[in-house]
Amino acid sequence: AKLEGRVAVLVDDGIATGLTARAAARAVSRHSPREVVVAVPVAPPETVREFAAEGLRLETLETPSPFGAVGRFYLDFRQVEDDEVKAVLRRHGNG
C-alpha cells in the first residue's frame, strides 16, 4: 500500500518497552506518510514519555504505574492466529 501523504496507524495490543513499535514507526516514516500514529490500549508512562521525546505520536487509553506486563491488562491474552486476522480483513473489505 502506498503511504505517501496518508495517515498511517500502527495498532498493537499494548507496549512495554516500545522498541518494536518505535522501529515500526520509523520504518513507516520512510514512506512519507502525512502522519504516523501508534495506537495501543495500554503502555507504561515512561514509554509514553520516550515516544514524545522522539517526536512520535502514541495514542493510548491507559498508562498504569506500576506497569508489569501487557498481558496482565487482558482477561484473554491468547495469540491471535493469522487466519483470524485474514478473516477479519476479508470481512471488512481490506483483505
PDB file of N, CA, C and O in Angstrom:
ATOM      1  N   ALA A   1       0.847  -1.191   0.000  1.00  0.00           N
ATOM      2  CA  ALA A   1       0.000   0.000   0.000  1.00  0.00           C
ATOM      3  C   ALA A   1       0.880   1.238   0.000  1.00  0.00           C
ATOM      4  O   ALA A   1       1.920   1.276   0.658  1.00  0.00           O
ATOM      5  N   LYS A   2       0.464   2.220  -0.723  1.00  0.00           N
ATOM      6  CA  LYS A   2       1.220   3.466  -0.773  1.00  0.00           C
ATOM      7  C   LYS A   2       0.842   4.311   0.427  1.00  0.00           C
ATOM      8  O   LYS A   2      -0.339   4.509   0.715  1.00  0.00           O
ATOM      9  N   LEU A   3       1.845   4.805   1.121  1.00  0.00           N
ATOM     10  CA  LEU A   3       1.604   5.576   2.339  1.00  0.00           C
ATOM     11  C   LEU A   3       1.834   7.067   2.162  1.00  0.00           C
ATOM     12  O   LEU A   3       1.448   7.860   3.021  1.00  0.00           O
ATOM     13  N   GLU A   4       2.452   7.453   1.070  1.00  0.00           N
ATOM     14  CA  GLU A   4       2.786   8.860   0.879  1.00  0.00           C
ATOM     15  C   GLU A   4       1.543   9.741   1.005  1.00  0.00           C
ATOM     16  O   GLU A   4       0.547   9.548   0.308  1.00  0.00           O
ATOM     17  N   GLY A   5       1.632  10.712   1.914  1.00  0.00           N
ATOM     18  CA  GLY A   5       0.555  11.663   2.109  1.00  0.00           C
ATOM     19  C   GLY A   5      -0.627  11.155   2.917  1.00  0.00           C
ATOM     20  O   GLY A   5      -1.586  11.893   3.144  1.00  0.00           O
ATOM     21  N   ARG A   6      -0.569   9.920   3.347  1.00  0.00           N
ATOM     22  CA  ARG A   6      -1.675   9.329   4.118  1.00  0.00           C
ATOM     23  C   ARG A   6      -1.329   9.288   5.603  1.00  0.00           C
ATOM     24  O   ARG A   6      -0.172   9.454   5.990  1.00  0.00           O
ATOM     25  N   VAL A   7      -2.337   9.068   6.412  1.00  0.00           N
ATOM     26  CA  VAL A   7      -2.110   8.839   7.839  1.00  0.00           C
ATOM     27  C   VAL A   7      -1.926   7.337   8.026  1.00  0.00           C
ATOM     28  O   VAL A   7      -2.801   6.551   7.663  1.00  0.00           O
ATOM     29  N   ALA A   8      -0.798   6.942   8.587  1.00  0.00           N
ATOM     30  CA  ALA A   8      -0.514   5.533   8.859  1.00  0.00           C
ATOM     31  C   ALA A   8      -0.761   5.277  10.341  1.00  0.00           C
ATOM     32  O   ALA A   8      -0.168   5.932  11.198  1.00  0.00           O
ATOM     33  N   VAL A   9      -1.630   4.330  10.635  1.00  0.00           N
ATOM     34  CA  VAL A   9      -1.936   3.986  12.019  1.00  0.00           C
ATOM     35  C   VAL A   9      -1.415   2.579  12.292  1.00  0.00           C
ATOM     36  O   VAL A   9      -1.842   1.614  11.658  1.00  0.00           O
ATOM     37  N   LEU A  10      -0.498   2.476  13.232  1.00  0.00           N
ATOM     38  CA  LEU A  10       0.045   1.186  13.650  1.00  0.00           C
ATOM     39  C   LEU A  10      -0.635   0.808  14.958  1.00  0.00           C
ATOM     40  O   LEU A  10      -0.594   1.573  15.922  1.00  0.00           O
ATOM     41  N   VAL A  11      -1.255  -0.356  14.999  1.00  0.00           N
ATOM     42  CA  VAL A  11      -2.023  -0.781  16.167  1.00  0.00           C
ATOM     43  C   VAL A  11      -1.376  -2.019  16.775  1.00  0.00           C
ATOM     44  O   VAL A  11      -0.975  -2.941  16.064  1.00  0.00           O
ATOM     45  N   ASP A  12      -1.282  -2.025  18.100  1.00  0.00           N
ATOM     46  CA  ASP A  12      -0.764  -3.193  18.807  1.00  0.00           C
ATOM     47  C   ASP A  12      -1.623  -3.433  20.045  1.00  0.00           C
ATOM     48  O   ASP A  12      -2.404  -2.569  20.444  1.00  0.00           O
ATOM     49  N   ASP A  13      -1.474  -4.606  20.646  1.00  0.00           N
ATOM     50  CA  ASP A  13      -2.275  -4.934  21.828  1.00  0.00           C
ATOM     51  C   ASP A  13      -1.764  -4.258  23.087  1.00  0.00           C
ATOM     52  O   ASP A  13      -2.422  -4.300  24.126  1.00  0.00           O
ATOM     53  N   GLY A  14      -0.616  -3.645  23.004  1.00  0.00           N
ATOM     54  CA  GLY A  14      -0.022  -2.939  24.133  1.00  0.00           C
ATOM     55  C   GLY A  14       1.467  -2.807  23.910  1.00  0.00           C
ATOM     56  O   GLY A  14       2.050  -3.515  23.089  1.00  0.00           O
ATOM     57  N   ILE A  15       2.075  -1.903  24.642  1.00  0.00           N
ATOM     58  CA  ILE A  15       3.504  -1.651  24.502  1.00  0.00           C
ATOM     59  C   ILE A  15       4.131  -1.712  25.885  1.00  0.00           C
ATOM     60  O   ILE A  15       3.601  -1.142  26.839  1.00  0.00           O
ATOM     61  N   ALA A  16       5.251  -2.400  25.992  1.00  0.00           N
ATOM     62  CA  ALA A  16       6.014  -2.398  27.236  1.00  0.00           C
ATOM     63  C   ALA A  16       7.206  -1.453  27.055  1.00  0.00           C
ATOM     64  O   ALA A  16       7.161  -0.308  27.503  1.00  0.00           O
ATOM     65  N   THR A  17       8.268  -1.927  26.401  1.00  0.00           N
ATOM     66  CA  THR A  17       9.439  -1.063  26.196  1.00  0.00           C
ATOM     67  C   THR A  17       9.247  -0.105  25.031  1.00  0.00           C
ATOM     68  O   THR A  17       9.804   0.993  25.032  1.00  0.00           O
ATOM     69  N   GLY A  18       8.469  -0.509  24.045  1.00  0.00           N
ATOM     70  CA  GLY A  18       8.234   0.337  22.883  1.00  0.00           C
ATOM     71  C   GLY A  18       9.272   0.219  21.789  1.00  0.00           C
ATOM     72  O   GLY A  18       9.169   0.899  20.768  1.00  0.00           O
ATOM     73  N   LEU A  19      10.271  -0.629  21.978  1.00  0.00           N
ATOM     74  CA  LEU A  19      11.343  -0.726  20.982  1.00  0.00           C
ATOM     75  C   LEU A  19      10.821  -1.166  19.617  1.00  0.00           C
ATOM     76  O   LEU A  19      11.163  -0.562  18.600  1.00  0.00           O
ATOM     77  N   THR A  20      10.008  -2.198  19.586  1.00  0.00           N
ATOM     78  CA  THR A  20       9.481  -2.696  18.316  1.00  0.00           C
ATOM     79  C   THR A  20       8.559  -1.673  17.671  1.00  0.00           C
ATOM     80  O   THR A  20       8.634  -1.445  16.463  1.00  0.00           O
ATOM     81  N   ALA A  21       7.696  -1.061  18.458  1.00  0.00           N
ATOM     82  CA  ALA A  21       6.757  -0.065  17.917  1.00  0.00           C
ATOM     83  C   ALA A  21       7.498   1.154  17.380  1.00  0.00           C
ATOM     84  O   ALA A  21       7.123   1.695  16.340  1.00  0.00           O
ATOM     85  N   ARG A  22       8.541   1.591  18.074  1.00  0.00           N
ATOM     86  CA  ARG A  22       9.314   2.742  17.579  1.00  0.00           C
ATOM     87  C   ARG A  22      10.021   2.389  16.276  1.00  0.00           C
ATOM     88  O   ARG A  22      10.068   3.203  15.354  1.00  0.00           O
ATOM     89  N   ALA A  23      10.570   1.179  16.194  1.00  0.00           N
ATOM     90  CA  ALA A  23      11.229   0.747  14.959  1.00  0.00           C
ATOM     91  C   ALA A  23      10.222   0.689  13.816  1.00  0.00           C
ATOM     92  O   ALA A  23      10.527   1.110  12.700  1.00  0.00           O
ATOM     93  N   ALA A  24       9.031   0.175  14.082  1.00  0.00           N
ATOM     94  CA  ALA A  24       7.991   0.108  13.049  1.00  0.00           C
ATOM     95  C   ALA A  24       7.577   1.506  12.607  1.00  0.00           C
ATOM     96  O   ALA A  24       7.405   1.748  11.412  1.00  0.00           O
ATOM     97  N   ALA A  25       7.416   2.425  13.549  1.00  0.00           N
ATOM     98  CA  ALA A  25       7.027   3.799  13.216  1.00  0.00           C
ATOM     99  C   ALA A  25       8.098   4.468  12.356  1.00  0.00           C
ATOM    100  O   ALA A  25       7.779   5.182  11.405  1.00  0.00           O
ATOM    101  N   ARG A  26       9.355   4.239  12.687  1.00  0.00           N
ATOM    102  CA  ARG A  26      10.441   4.818  11.880  1.00  0.00           C
ATOM    103  C   ARG A  26      10.454   4.217  10.472  1.00  0.00           C
ATOM    104  O   ARG A  26      10.660   4.932   9.492  1.00  0.00           O
ATOM    105  N   ALA A  27      10.234   2.911  10.377  1.00  0.00           N
ATOM    106  CA  ALA A  27      10.217   2.251   9.064  1.00  0.00           C
ATOM    107  C   ALA A  27       9.085   2.803   8.206  1.00  0.00           C
ATOM    108  O   ALA A  27       9.282   3.073   7.021  1.00  0.00           O
ATOM    109  N   VAL A  28       7.910   2.971   8.786  1.00  0.00           N
ATOM    110  CA  VAL A  28       6.767   3.520   8.052  1.00  0.00           C
ATOM    111  C   VAL A  28       7.044   4.965   7.650  1.00  0.00           C
ATOM    112  O   VAL A  28       6.653   5.389   6.562  1.00  0.00           O
ATOM    113  N   SER A  29       7.708   5.717   8.508  1.00  0.00           N
ATOM    114  CA  SER A  29       8.012   7.128   8.225  1.00  0.00           C
ATOM    115  C   SER A  29       8.841   7.299   6.960  1.00  0.00           C
ATOM    116  O   SER A  29       8.757   8.332   6.296  1.00  0.00           O
ATOM    117  N   ARG A  30       9.635   6.298   6.625  1.00  0.00           N
ATOM    118  CA  ARG A  30      10.468   6.372   5.414  1.00  0.00           C
ATOM    119  C   ARG A  30       9.636   6.371   4.134  1.00  0.00           C
ATOM    120  O   ARG A  30      10.162   6.639   3.053  1.00  0.00           O
ATOM    121  N   HIS A  31       8.340   6.071   4.248  1.00  0.00           N
ATOM    122  CA  HIS A  31       7.452   6.047   3.082  1.00  0.00           C
ATOM    123  C   HIS A  31       6.643   7.333   2.947  1.00  0.00           C
ATOM    124  O   HIS A  31       5.653   7.369   2.216  1.00  0.00           O
ATOM    125  N   SER A  32       7.059   8.385   3.645  1.00  0.00           N
ATOM    126  CA  SER A  32       6.492   9.738   3.536  1.00  0.00           C
ATOM    127  C   SER A  32       4.997   9.856   3.824  1.00  0.00           C
ATOM    128  O   SER A  32       4.279  10.525   3.081  1.00  0.00           O
ATOM    129  N   PRO A  33       4.517   9.212   4.895  1.00  0.00           N
ATOM    130  CA  PRO A  33       3.118   9.447   5.240  1.00  0.00           C
ATOM    131  C   PRO A  33       2.947  10.863   5.780  1.00  0.00           C
ATOM    132  O   PRO A  33       3.913  11.493   6.211  1.00  0.00           O
ATOM    133  N   ARG A  34       1.724  11.352   5.753  1.00  0.00           N
ATOM    134  CA  ARG A  34       1.439  12.665   6.336  1.00  0.00           C
ATOM    135  C   ARG A  34       1.678  12.608   7.842  1.00  0.00           C
ATOM    136  O   ARG A  34       2.176  13.562   8.440  1.00  0.00           O
ATOM    137  N   GLU A  35       1.318  11.484   8.441  1.00  0.00           N
ATOM    138  CA  GLU A  35       1.470  11.313   9.885  1.00  0.00           C
ATOM    139  C   GLU A  35       1.536   9.829  10.206  1.00  0.00           C
ATOM    140  O   GLU A  35       0.930   9.006   9.519  1.00  0.00           O
ATOM    141  N   VAL A  36       2.278   9.494  11.260  1.00  0.00           N
ATOM    142  CA  VAL A  36       2.320   8.127  11.774  1.00  0.00           C
ATOM    143  C   VAL A  36       1.773   8.166  13.196  1.00  0.00           C
ATOM    144  O   VAL A  36       2.240   8.937  14.035  1.00  0.00           O
ATOM    145  N   VAL A  37       0.785   7.327  13.451  1.00  0.00           N
ATOM    146  CA  VAL A  37       0.182   7.233  14.777  1.00  0.00           C
ATOM    147  C   VAL A  37       0.329   5.798  15.260  1.00  0.00           C
ATOM    148  O   VAL A  37      -0.050   4.859  14.560  1.00  0.00           O
ATOM    149  N   VAL A  38       0.876   5.631  16.449  1.00  0.00           N
ATOM    150  CA  VAL A  38       0.920   4.320  17.081  1.00  0.00           C
ATOM    151  C   VAL A  38      -0.215   4.302  18.097  1.00  0.00           C
ATOM    152  O   VAL A  38      -0.272   5.161  18.977  1.00  0.00           O
ATOM    153  N   ALA A  39      -1.122   3.327  17.982  1.00  0.00           N
ATOM    154  CA  ALA A  39      -2.299   3.258  18.848  1.00  0.00           C
ATOM    155  C   ALA A  39      -2.300   1.950  19.633  1.00  0.00           C
ATOM    156  O   ALA A  39      -2.229   0.863  19.060  1.00  0.00           O
ATOM    157  N   VAL A  40      -2.383   2.080  20.952  1.00  0.00           N
ATOM    158  CA  VAL A  40      -2.399   0.916  21.837  1.00  0.00           C
ATOM    159  C   VAL A  40      -3.354   1.165  23.000  1.00  0.00           C
ATOM    160  O   VAL A  40      -3.587   2.314  23.376  1.00  0.00           O
ATOM    161  N   PRO A  41      -3.903   0.106  23.565  1.00  0.00           N
ATOM    162  CA  PRO A  41      -4.767   0.323  24.718  1.00  0.00           C
ATOM    163  C   PRO A  41      -3.997   0.624  25.998  1.00  0.00           C
ATOM    164  O   PRO A  41      -4.513   1.311  26.880  1.00  0.00           O
ATOM    165  N   VAL A  42      -2.759   0.116  26.113  1.00  0.00           N
ATOM    166  CA  VAL A  42      -2.030   0.261  27.370  1.00  0.00           C
ATOM    167  C   VAL A  42      -0.529   0.356  27.113  1.00  0.00           C
ATOM    168  O   VAL A  42       0.023  -0.349  26.268  1.00  0.00           O
ATOM    169  N   ALA A  43       0.121   1.255  27.872  1.00  0.00           N
ATOM    170  CA  ALA A  43       1.573   1.426  27.795  1.00  0.00           C
ATOM    171  C   ALA A  43       2.043   2.069  29.093  1.00  0.00           C
ATOM    172  O   ALA A  43       1.291   2.824  29.711  1.00  0.00           O
ATOM    173  N   PRO A  44       3.271   1.786  29.518  1.00  0.00           N
ATOM    174  CA  PRO A  44       3.771   2.410  30.738  1.00  0.00           C
ATOM    175  C   PRO A  44       4.071   3.899  30.521  1.00  0.00           C
ATOM    176  O   PRO A  44       4.422   4.305  29.413  1.00  0.00           O
ATOM    177  N   PRO A  45       3.933   4.705  31.568  1.00  0.00           N
ATOM    178  CA  PRO A  45       4.160   6.149  31.440  1.00  0.00           C
ATOM    179  C   PRO A  45       5.534   6.505  30.872  1.00  0.00           C
ATOM    180  O   PRO A  45       5.649   7.434  30.072  1.00  0.00           O
ATOM    181  N   GLU A  46       6.575   5.777  31.275  1.00  0.00           N
ATOM    182  CA  GLU A  46       7.917   6.106  30.784  1.00  0.00           C
ATOM    183  C   GLU A  46       8.039   5.873  29.280  1.00  0.00           C
ATOM    184  O   GLU A  46       8.754   6.609  28.600  1.00  0.00           O
ATOM    185  N   THR A  47       7.356   4.868  28.758  1.00  0.00           N
ATOM    186  CA  THR A  47       7.378   4.616  27.319  1.00  0.00           C
ATOM    187  C   THR A  47       6.651   5.727  26.572  1.00  0.00           C
ATOM    188  O   THR A  47       7.094   6.154  25.506  1.00  0.00           O
ATOM    189  N   VAL A  48       5.550   6.192  27.121  1.00  0.00           N
ATOM    190  CA  VAL A  48       4.817   7.313  26.522  1.00  0.00           C
ATOM    191  C   VAL A  48       5.725   8.542  26.453  1.00  0.00           C
ATOM    192  O   VAL A  48       5.752   9.244  25.442  1.00  0.00           O
ATOM    193  N   ARG A  49       6.461   8.794  27.525  1.00  0.00           N
ATOM    194  CA  ARG A  49       7.393   9.940  27.540  1.00  0.00           C
ATOM    195  C   ARG A  49       8.500   9.775  26.500  1.00  0.00           C
ATOM    196  O   ARG A  49       8.880  10.742  25.840  1.00  0.00           O
ATOM    197  N   GLU A  50       9.017   8.557  26.352  1.00  0.00           N
ATOM    198  CA  GLU A  50      10.073   8.302  25.364  1.00  0.00           C
ATOM    199  C   GLU A  50       9.572   8.550  23.943  1.00  0.00           C
ATOM    200  O   GLU A  50      10.288   9.129  23.126  1.00  0.00           O
ATOM    201  N   PHE A  51       8.360   8.121  23.646  1.00  0.00           N
ATOM    202  CA  PHE A  51       7.776   8.381  22.323  1.00  0.00           C
ATOM    203  C   PHE A  51       7.695   9.885  22.081  1.00  0.00           C
ATOM    204  O   PHE A  51       8.093  10.370  21.022  1.00  0.00           O
ATOM    205  N   ALA A  52       7.187  10.610  23.049  1.00  0.00           N
ATOM    206  CA  ALA A  52       7.041  12.065  22.908  1.00  0.00           C
ATOM    207  C   ALA A  52       8.400  12.724  22.715  1.00  0.00           C
ATOM    208  O   ALA A  52       8.535  13.635  21.898  1.00  0.00           O
ATOM    209  N   ALA A  53       9.405  12.276  23.456  1.00  0.00           N
ATOM    210  CA  ALA A  53      10.747  12.856  23.347  1.00  0.00           C
ATOM    211  C   ALA A  53      11.339  12.641  21.959  1.00  0.00           C
ATOM    212  O   ALA A  53      12.154  13.440  21.497  1.00  0.00           O
ATOM    213  N   GLU A  54      10.927  11.558  21.291  1.00  0.00           N
ATOM    214  CA  GLU A  54      11.414  11.270  19.939  1.00  0.00           C
ATOM    215  C   GLU A  54      10.510  11.860  18.861  1.00  0.00           C
ATOM    216  O   GLU A  54      10.754  11.666  17.670  1.00  0.00           O
ATOM    217  N   GLY A  55       9.472  12.576  19.274  1.00  0.00           N
ATOM    218  CA  GLY A  55       8.569  13.190  18.302  1.00  0.00           C
ATOM    219  C   GLY A  55       7.623  12.206  17.645  1.00  0.00           C
ATOM    220  O   GLY A  55       7.098  12.476  16.565  1.00  0.00           O
ATOM    221  N   LEU A  56       7.397  11.060  18.286  1.00  0.00           N
ATOM    222  CA  LEU A  56       6.496  10.043  17.747  1.00  0.00           C
ATOM    223  C   LEU A  56       5.140  10.156  18.436  1.00  0.00           C
ATOM    224  O   LEU A  56       5.074  10.379  19.644  1.00  0.00           O
ATOM    225  N   ARG A  57       4.072  10.003  17.680  1.00  0.00           N
ATOM    226  CA  ARG A  57       2.726  10.111  18.249  1.00  0.00           C
ATOM    227  C   ARG A  57       2.259   8.746  18.745  1.00  0.00           C
ATOM    228  O   ARG A  57       2.167   7.787  17.979  1.00  0.00           O
ATOM    229  N   LEU A  58       1.970   8.681  20.031  1.00  0.00           N
ATOM    230  CA  LEU A  58       1.464   7.465  20.655  1.00  0.00           C
ATOM    231  C   LEU A  58       0.134   7.786  21.309  1.00  0.00           C
ATOM    232  O   LEU A  58       0.048   8.659  22.172  1.00  0.00           O
ATOM    233  N   GLU A  59      -0.898   7.076  20.894  1.00  0.00           N
ATOM    234  CA  GLU A  59      -2.227   7.226  21.492  1.00  0.00           C
ATOM    235  C   GLU A  59      -2.489   5.987  22.338  1.00  0.00           C
ATOM    236  O   GLU A  59      -2.402   4.862  21.845  1.00  0.00           O
ATOM    237  N   THR A  60      -2.805   6.193  23.593  1.00  0.00           N
ATOM    238  CA  THR A  60      -3.064   5.078  24.496  1.00  0.00           C
ATOM    239  C   THR A  60      -4.228   5.396  25.420  1.00  0.00           C
ATOM    240  O   THR A  60      -4.446   6.551  25.783  1.00  0.00           O
ATOM    241  N   LEU A  61      -4.969   4.373  25.794  1.00  0.00           N
ATOM    242  CA  LEU A  61      -6.107   4.564  26.694  1.00  0.00           C
ATOM    243  C   LEU A  61      -5.682   4.606  28.157  1.00  0.00           C
ATOM    244  O   LEU A  61      -6.239   5.366  28.949  1.00  0.00           O
ATOM    245  N   GLU A  62      -4.700   3.792  28.513  1.00  0.00           N
ATOM    246  CA  GLU A  62      -4.259   3.686  29.900  1.00  0.00           C
ATOM    247  C   GLU A  62      -2.742   3.724  29.982  1.00  0.00           C
ATOM    248  O   GLU A  62      -2.049   3.169  29.130  1.00  0.00           O
ATOM    249  N   THR A  63      -2.232   4.386  31.022  1.00  0.00           N
ATOM    250  CA  THR A  63      -0.791   4.418  31.288  1.00  0.00           C
ATOM    251  C   THR A  63      -0.570   4.101  32.770  1.00  0.00           C
ATOM    252  O   THR A  63      -0.181   4.976  33.544  1.00  0.00           O
ATOM    253  N   PRO A  64      -0.820   2.849  33.159  1.00  0.00           N
ATOM    254  CA  PRO A  64      -0.744   2.483  34.568  1.00  0.00           C
ATOM    255  C   PRO A  64       0.689   2.412  35.093  1.00  0.00           C
ATOM    256  O   PRO A  64       1.627   2.095  34.362  1.00  0.00           O
ATOM    257  N   SER A  65       0.824   2.714  36.363  1.00  0.00           N
ATOM    258  CA  SER A  65       2.112   2.598  37.026  1.00  0.00           C
ATOM    259  C   SER A  65       1.853   2.028  38.424  1.00  0.00           C
ATOM    260  O   SER A  65       1.070   2.616  39.171  1.00  0.00           O
ATOM    261  N   PRO A  66       2.461   0.938  38.798  1.00  0.00           N
ATOM    262  CA  PRO A  66       3.455   0.180  38.035  1.00  0.00           C
ATOM    263  C   PRO A  66       2.798  -0.584  36.882  1.00  0.00           C
ATOM    264  O   PRO A  66       1.616  -0.926  36.924  1.00  0.00           O
ATOM    265  N   PHE A  67       3.601  -0.834  35.864  1.00  0.00           N
ATOM    266  CA  PHE A  67       3.068  -1.416  34.640  1.00  0.00           C
ATOM    267  C   PHE A  67       3.072  -2.941  34.660  1.00  0.00           C
ATOM    268  O   PHE A  67       2.021  -3.561  34.499  1.00  0.00           O
ATOM    269  N   GLY A  68       4.224  -3.547  34.852  1.00  0.00           N
ATOM    270  CA  GLY A  68       4.316  -5.009  34.784  1.00  0.00           C
ATOM    271  C   GLY A  68       4.419  -5.472  33.347  1.00  0.00           C
ATOM    272  O   GLY A  68       5.405  -5.183  32.669  1.00  0.00           O
ATOM    273  N   ALA A  69       3.406  -6.194  32.873  1.00  0.00           N
ATOM    274  CA  ALA A  69       3.416  -6.737  31.515  1.00  0.00           C
ATOM    275  C   ALA A  69       2.074  -6.468  30.846  1.00  0.00           C
ATOM    276  O   ALA A  69       1.051  -6.333  31.517  1.00  0.00           O
ATOM    277  N   VAL A  70       2.086  -6.390  29.528  1.00  0.00           N
ATOM    278  CA  VAL A  70       0.873  -6.108  28.759  1.00  0.00           C
ATOM    279  C   VAL A  70      -0.226  -7.123  29.079  1.00  0.00           C
ATOM    280  O   VAL A  70      -1.383  -6.741  29.253  1.00  0.00           O
ATOM    281  N   GLY A  71       0.115  -8.382  29.156  1.00  0.00           N
ATOM    282  CA  GLY A  71      -0.861  -9.443  29.348  1.00  0.00           C
ATOM    283  C   GLY A  71      -1.694  -9.324  30.605  1.00  0.00           C
ATOM    284  O   GLY A  71      -2.803  -9.857  30.658  1.00  0.00           O
ATOM    285  N   ARG A  72      -1.197  -8.645  31.608  1.00  0.00           N
ATOM    286  CA  ARG A  72      -1.967  -8.549  32.857  1.00  0.00           C
ATOM    287  C   ARG A  72      -3.189  -7.643  32.735  1.00  0.00           C
ATOM    288  O   ARG A  72      -4.030  -7.621  33.634  1.00  0.00           O
ATOM    289  N   PHE A  73      -3.300  -6.902  31.641  1.00  0.00           N
ATOM    290  CA  PHE A  73      -4.427  -5.998  31.434  1.00  0.00           C
ATOM    291  C   PHE A  73      -5.538  -6.630  30.587  1.00  0.00           C
ATOM    292  O   PHE A  73      -6.489  -5.954  30.197  1.00  0.00           O
ATOM    293  N   TYR A  74      -5.410  -7.921  30.309  1.00  0.00           N
ATOM    294  CA  TYR A  74      -6.384  -8.644  29.491  1.00  0.00           C
ATOM    295  C   TYR A  74      -6.950  -9.834  30.255  1.00  0.00           C
ATOM    296  O   TYR A  74      -6.235 -10.489  31.012  1.00  0.00           O
ATOM    297  N   LEU A  75      -8.224 -10.108  30.056  1.00  0.00           N
ATOM    298  CA  LEU A  75      -8.811 -11.339  30.576  1.00  0.00           C
ATOM    299  C   LEU A  75      -8.421 -12.514  29.690  1.00  0.00           C
ATOM    300  O   LEU A  75      -8.218 -13.623  30.183  1.00  0.00           O
ATOM    301  N   ASP A  76      -8.316 -12.275  28.373  1.00  0.00           N
ATOM    302  CA  ASP A  76      -7.957 -13.301  27.391  1.00  0.00           C
ATOM    303  C   ASP A  76      -6.817 -12.739  26.549  1.00  0.00           C
ATOM    304  O   ASP A  76      -7.031 -11.876  25.698  1.00  0.00           O
ATOM    305  N   PHE A  77      -5.610 -13.232  26.790  1.00  0.00           N
ATOM    306  CA  PHE A  77      -4.439 -12.708  26.080  1.00  0.00           C
ATOM    307  C   PHE A  77      -3.811 -13.784  25.197  1.00  0.00           C
ATOM    308  O   PHE A  77      -2.591 -13.854  25.047  1.00  0.00           O
ATOM    309  N   ARG A  78      -4.672 -14.618  24.618  1.00  0.00           N
ATOM    310  CA  ARG A  78      -4.152 -15.668  23.740  1.00  0.00           C
ATOM    311  C   ARG A  78      -3.617 -15.059  22.441  1.00  0.00           C
ATOM    312  O   ARG A  78      -3.984 -13.945  22.065  1.00  0.00           O
ATOM    313  N   GLN A  79      -2.756 -15.797  21.775  1.00  0.00           N
ATOM    314  CA  GLN A  79      -2.194 -15.383  20.497  1.00  0.00           C
ATOM    315  C   GLN A  79      -3.288 -15.390  19.433  1.00  0.00           C
ATOM    316  O   GLN A  79      -4.030 -16.365  19.318  1.00  0.00           O
ATOM    317  N   VAL A  80      -3.393 -14.328  18.665  1.00  0.00           N
ATOM    318  CA  VAL A  80      -4.342 -14.277  17.555  1.00  0.00           C
ATOM    319  C   VAL A  80      -3.669 -14.926  16.350  1.00  0.00           C
ATOM    320  O   VAL A  80      -2.568 -14.544  15.955  1.00  0.00           O
ATOM    321  N   GLU A  81      -4.342 -15.900  15.783  1.00  0.00           N
ATOM    322  CA  GLU A  81      -3.783 -16.641  14.651  1.00  0.00           C
ATOM    323  C   GLU A  81      -3.911 -15.835  13.355  1.00  0.00           C
ATOM    324  O   GLU A  81      -4.818 -15.017  13.210  1.00  0.00           O
ATOM    325  N   ASP A  82      -2.996 -16.077  12.422  1.00  0.00           N
ATOM    326  CA  ASP A  82      -3.013 -15.381  11.131  1.00  0.00           C
ATOM    327  C   ASP A  82      -4.354 -15.535  10.418  1.00  0.00           C
ATOM    328  O   ASP A  82      -4.862 -14.579   9.832  1.00  0.00           O
ATOM    329  N   ASP A  83      -4.925 -16.735  10.468  1.00  0.00           N
ATOM    330  CA  ASP A  83      -6.208 -16.972   9.797  1.00  0.00           C
ATOM    331  C   ASP A  83      -7.320 -16.097  10.373  1.00  0.00           C
ATOM    332  O   ASP A  83      -8.203 -15.654   9.639  1.00  0.00           O
ATOM    333  N   GLU A  84      -7.282 -15.845  11.685  1.00  0.00           N
ATOM    334  CA  GLU A  84      -8.284 -14.972  12.305  1.00  0.00           C
ATOM    335  C   GLU A  84      -8.159 -13.544  11.779  1.00  0.00           C
ATOM    336  O   GLU A  84      -9.160 -12.891  11.484  1.00  0.00           O
ATOM    337  N   VAL A  85      -6.933 -13.072  11.667  1.00  0.00           N
ATOM    338  CA  VAL A  85      -6.691 -11.717  11.158  1.00  0.00           C
ATOM    339  C   VAL A  85      -7.147 -11.613   9.709  1.00  0.00           C
ATOM    340  O   VAL A  85      -7.810 -10.647   9.330  1.00  0.00           O
ATOM    341  N   LYS A  86      -6.794 -12.604   8.900  1.00  0.00           N
ATOM    342  CA  LYS A  86      -7.194 -12.598   7.488  1.00  0.00           C
ATOM    343  C   LYS A  86      -8.712 -12.589   7.347  1.00  0.00           C
ATOM    344  O   LYS A  86      -9.252 -11.894   6.486  1.00  0.00           O
ATOM    345  N   ALA A  87      -9.401 -13.357   8.187  1.00  0.00           N
ATOM    346  CA  ALA A  87     -10.866 -13.412   8.125  1.00  0.00           C
ATOM    347  C   ALA A  87     -11.481 -12.056   8.459  1.00  0.00           C
ATOM    348  O   ALA A  87     -12.437 -11.633   7.809  1.00  0.00           O
ATOM    349  N   VAL A  88     -10.947 -11.379   9.456  1.00  0.00           N
ATOM    350  CA  VAL A  88     -11.459 -10.048   9.823  1.00  0.00           C
ATOM    351  C   VAL A  88     -11.214  -9.061   8.693  1.00  0.00           C
ATOM    352  O   VAL A  88     -12.094  -8.269   8.358  1.00  0.00           O
ATOM    353  N   LEU A  89     -10.025  -9.103   8.103  1.00  0.00           N
ATOM    354  CA  LEU A  89      -9.716  -8.189   6.999  1.00  0.00           C
ATOM    355  C   LEU A  89     -10.621  -8.451   5.800  1.00  0.00           C
ATOM    356  O   LEU A  89     -11.103  -7.509   5.171  1.00  0.00           O
ATOM    357  N   ARG A  90     -10.855  -9.724   5.478  1.00  0.00           N
ATOM    358  CA  ARG A  90     -11.761 -10.052   4.367  1.00  0.00           C
ATOM    359  C   ARG A  90     -13.180  -9.566   4.658  1.00  0.00           C
ATOM    360  O   ARG A  90     -13.848  -9.014   3.784  1.00  0.00           O
ATOM    361  N   ARG A  91     -13.625  -9.774   5.873  1.00  0.00           N
ATOM    362  CA  ARG A  91     -14.986  -9.401   6.261  1.00  0.00           C
ATOM    363  C   ARG A  91     -15.202  -7.894   6.146  1.00  0.00           C
ATOM    364  O   ARG A  91     -16.321  -7.442   5.900  1.00  0.00           O
ATOM    365  N   HIS A  92     -14.144  -7.127   6.320  1.00  0.00           N
ATOM    366  CA  HIS A  92     -14.272  -5.669   6.281  1.00  0.00           C
ATOM    367  C   HIS A  92     -13.717  -5.069   4.990  1.00  0.00           C
ATOM    368  O   HIS A  92     -13.494  -3.861   4.908  1.00  0.00           O
ATOM    369  N   GLY A  93     -13.498  -5.908   3.990  1.00  0.00           N
ATOM    370  CA  GLY A  93     -13.131  -5.431   2.661  1.00  0.00           C
ATOM    371  C   GLY A  93     -11.712  -4.941   2.499  1.00  0.00           C
ATOM    372  O   GLY A  93     -11.430  -4.185   1.570  1.00  0.00           O
ATOM    373  N   ASN A  94     -10.803  -5.351   3.381  1.00  0.00           N
ATOM    374  CA  ASN A  94      -9.420  -4.890   3.286  1.00  0.00           C
ATOM    375  C   ASN A  94      -8.446  -6.037   3.072  1.00  0.00           C
ATOM    376  O   ASN A  94      -7.237  -5.830   3.173  1.00  0.00           O
ATOM    377  N   GLY A  95      -8.915  -7.207   2.786  1.00  0.00           N
ATOM    378  CA  GLY A  95      -8.020  -8.349   2.676  1.00  0.00           C
ATOM    379  C   GLY A  95      -8.091  -8.947   1.336  1.00  0.00           C
ATOM    380  O   GLY A  95      -7.399  -9.927   1.060  1.00  0.00           O
TER     381      GLY A  95
END
